[in-house]
Amino acid sequence: MHFCRNLLLSFCLLTHTIFASAKVPPVDTLYKTKDLQDVIRSIAKSKSYNDTSKSHSNLTFLPSLSYTPSYGLEFGIVLAGGENFGDTSNTTFSIYNTNVFLSTTGLASAEFKHNDFSNQNKWNLQGDYQIGRTIDLDYGLGTGRPHQADDNFVLNGLPVTLSPGEMPIEYTYLKFYEKIYRKIFNDFYAGMGVIIDGYLDIDKPMKGAARRRSYNTMYSVKNGYPLGGYWANGILFNLQYNSRDHPNRPYKGIYADVVLRLNSEALGSEHSATQLKTEFRKYWSLSKANPEHVLAFWLWGEYLLKGSLPYLELPGTGTDADERGGRPYTIGRFKGTSFYFNEMEYRYPISKNKLLSGVAFVNIQTGSNQQNIRLFERWNSGEGAGLRLLFNKYTRSNICIDYGVGNYGARGLFVALNEVF
């Protein structure tokens, strides 16, 4: 019944030099909307504070502090910004994000992402650069199965207590991809790119029989991958349709992306593989007077067509580009050789000045393994609600606080910058 109810609800900086010459000053139409910057400045300044686009910075800074047994005490900084490199009437807002995290257990990560559009959207460049050492909690392949640790409370994709049934995998990672798209006609793009994913110094804390029985070890031995590290490098061929009015917080439009990834041993991959990646997002604004009333739909899938992928490359919960899908479960709770995820979200303003808004969401996910679980055969679902604090109205950046519940007693709290999708 839990799944059926949710199923029913779910359906009812690198490129600035290139683009800088085409800048056009933005038109200020948001003076009645209040964000966190307005609140802070109205307190710090007199009542005659003049709120204009020039008084706002396009840079968003958000510090974070959290604790989990896997990571220890974690300190982080998130920097997000944006700029328009052309005529605002026909050029999509370009965005970039930088995340840096350090933990008391010696784990660390740094990431930079960008999504840039030239004047009139003739060119679109997307990139992601990551380096760090982290821990994944392993629950095995496939969906539809309970686990000993399912009733642990989850904070931002990690459990706040450890269970004997969880199998941590600590490793160093290097990730890089860069894609370039050329507009073929209105809102439709074609392009290609390169992707490099490296996993090094894989150190499984478990020893002896426990390590030999781990999902990571069994999968790696079966598919011929070394236990200490491997690479998955390839070429990307892309088709994209993008009519969203804004990349951070769309009110309307469609985003669709189809990627054919070809991993090659000639490029350093451990094994060759052919993988199809699909993503579809649709946004309906439900009110002309208040366009923030939005019904948002997200479909994301990765399908292995040929060959094999390393264990740490397998798609699963929270392995989308922004690592946000799958609330309320831990990252990697479900994974598979192929994986499908679907979510629907209703977004609505709460305060008249748009400073505070809310969301309600439902999602479903399914994954396959290499034995008896097929894709679309077993499902797991989640549902929840959240609050949004408008951080920067000119970049549509939100502070997001979500609480979700799912199957097998799963529940968790998720705090992040910008919408999940």
Secondary structure, DSSP 8 states (H G I E B T S, - for coil): -HHHHHHHHHH--TTHHHHGGG--------TT---HHHHHHHHHS-TT----GGGS-SEEEEEEEEEETTTEEEEEEEEEEEE--S-TTTS--EEEEEEEEEETTS-EEEEEEEEEE-GGGSEEEEEEEEEEEEEEEE--SBSS---TTTTSEEETTEESS--TT-EEEEEEEEEEEEEEEEEEETTEEEEEEEEEEEEEEEE-S--HHHHHTSHHHHHHHHHT--SS-EEEEEEEEEEEEE--S-SSS-SSEEEEEEEEEEE-GGGT-SS-EEEEEEEEEEEEE--SS-TT-EEEEEEEEEEEEEE---GGG--BTT-STTS--STTS-TTSSB-SSEEEEEEEEEEE-STTSSEEEEEEEEEEEE--SSS--TTTS-EEEEEEEEEEEEETTTTEEEEEEEEEEGGG-EEEEEEES---
